[in-house]
Amino acid sequence: DAMVIQNPRYQVTQFGKPVTLSCSQTLNHNVMYWYQQKSSQAPKLLFHYYDKDFNNEADTPDNFQSRRPNTSFCFLDIRSPGLGDAAMYLCATSRPGTLNTEAFFGQGTRLTVV
Amino acid sequence: AQKITQTQPGMFVQEKEAVTLDCTYDTSDQSYGLFWYKQPSSGEMIFLIYQGSYDEQNATEGRYSLNFQKARKSANLVISASQLGDSAMYFCAMREGGVTGGGNKLTFGTGTQLKVEL
């Protein structure tokens, strides 16, 4: 009964070759997030959507883009992956507006850059 | 400055014992929410417990309880009667007030790796 599904679970890409990670949700939540988590580090927010409104974090590199064609789906595009982009990428969703709203996470996509 | 600080990179506990995972936070907001998540080796973040800044009682959820000391800005997670399945990474996280458009952000600490031993 997975509610936030990320595909693929593992992705190997070549240095500089564009790659897309996908996330879908069955919760009908307005807000979707993309986090990058490197080994032994805190998950770092890259950007989030509130419905179709896109909110980019100030320190997210331009190399990272996102698309949300509808409520259920969100994509993370890495235009030219570098070795430093190898990480776990976590998608999450939440309802908007209240402090006690927890975020629901997918199982993540582990990206390897070769 | 770090908003969420978890000073214990790794912790060991014996099965059936209790363990406390530390978390301190930094915010100037009066309204905020504190969360604990568990991340097993499979990668998924699992929500454990929530504490609101205005909640007078410490939150509890089964074997999990939150020792909330607002003046000290700490929100430690207590796991009672540890089980082997509790072995995982544990993250403390915070939502701050001042929400615009509902896209309030969840900021995470660096986590504590908990290992439960027989």
Interface residues (C-beta under 8 A of the other chain):
Chain A: R9 N30 V31 Y33 S40 Q41 A42 P43 L45 H48 Y49 Y50 D53 N55 M88 L90 A92 S94 R95 P96 G97 L99 N100 T101 E102 A103 F104 F105 G106 Q107 G108 R110
Chain B: I4 P9 S31 Y32 G33 F35 Y37 S42 G43 E44 M45 I46 F47 Y50 G52 S53 F91 R95 G97 V99 G101 G102 G103 N104 K105 L106 T107 F108 G109 T110 G111
